[in-house]
Amino acid sequence: MVGMLPKQWLAAALFALLFVAAIFGQRFGRFRFNSEDNEPPGTEFIFARWEYQTPSGGWFHDYPDAEEHINQIMKEATGINVDRLSYRIVPIVSKEIFKYPFGYISEPGMMQLTDTEVKNFREFVDRGGFVMIDDFDGPRQFTVMRQNIERVFPDREMFQLTDNHGILNTYYKIDSLYVESPYQVGGRAIFYGINNEKGDLAVVICFNNDIGDFWEWIDSRTYAVKPSAEALKLGINFILYAMTH
């Protein structure tokens, strides 16, 4: 900028950098791409974050703060034997996914499942597992997600969940299956589901939303209290449902 002194230029550049970092951090997780795995304690519940092989990095968004915060709240609010560090990264391609009844997928709009991942995903659900799919928005990402899901479940219908579904009363009584998106996505947040062969919900899909982002930032003033609390309660209901159905 013409006439700007070196110190003024440096201050302006630093401000711009901090602004970009704040926006980037809000959307993708505290500007800290820490994807190191964790060795969890031997608790009743382990939060298994599924790692897909697509080289996008989207699978670890909000990690590990989202896991630590939802686990800590669950430890304090329920009778589940769980610890703040009760989480693990589990590659979908690995047989390890069958060790944990609850799997979490972030950014399915970046995901392109391999044949082995498709096979393990389907077998996981057929064995009674539960999968939460989160953190994606817009028509393009929805199409990518649906293409992957249809490969896993060519014989199952993906349906929109409604406010009378039993998952809303698993632990907390939640009146509405709706949590506003933490950031502008250009559309209404919608939950979809896929049932297993017994008719129980086996996959919950959080479209135009990012429940994990609320979990990640619950210890800050980034988001309003009400939707943050709703996201925590809904997450605990999902996990309790997974452990009891």
C-alpha positions, 0 to 999 in steps of 0.5 A: 500500500502506497505510503505505508510504513514497514511497521504498519505493513507488518501489523496489517499483514499480521491482522490479515493472517490472524483473520484468515486463521480464525475463519479457517480454524472455525470451519476446519478445527482450531488450525491444528491438523493433529491426526495422531492416533490415541491409545484409549483406556479400557473403558466400556465405550470407545469413540471410533473415528473412521479413517477413509483412504481418500487423500482429502484429510476430511476424515479428521476434521474436529479431531481430537477435541470433538471426541474429548468433549463429548466423552467428558460430558457423557462421563459426567452426565450418564452411567457409561464407563467412559473417559475423556480419552476414550477414542481412537482412529480406526481405518475403515479398511481395517478389521479393527472397526468391528471392535467398536459398536459406534463409528463416526465419519467426518466429511463424507462429501470428500469420501470415495470408499474403496471396495474393501471399505464398502465391504467392511462398512456393510459388514459392520452394520450387518453385525449390529454396528451404528455409524454417525455421518457428519460435517458436510453440506450442499448438493455436490457433497450430498451427491458424493455421500449418496453415491458412497452410501448406495454402494454400501447399501444398494438394498436399503432406503435412505429416509429422512428422520422425523421428530417421532423417532425413538432415538430422541428418547434414548437418554435425553428427551429431545422434542425436535430432531433439529440442530441448526448448522454452526455456520452458513451452509445455504440450506436447512439442516436435515437428518437422514437414516438407514435401518439395519435388517432388524428395522433399527436405525443403523446409520444417521446422516447429519446433512447441512450440519456439523455436530462435531464442530459444536462438540469441538468448540463447547469450551469456547464462546464460538457458538451459542449455548442452546444449539451447542447443548442440543448437539451434545444431547443428540450425540449422547442419544446417538451413542446410547442408541448404538449401545442398546440396539 
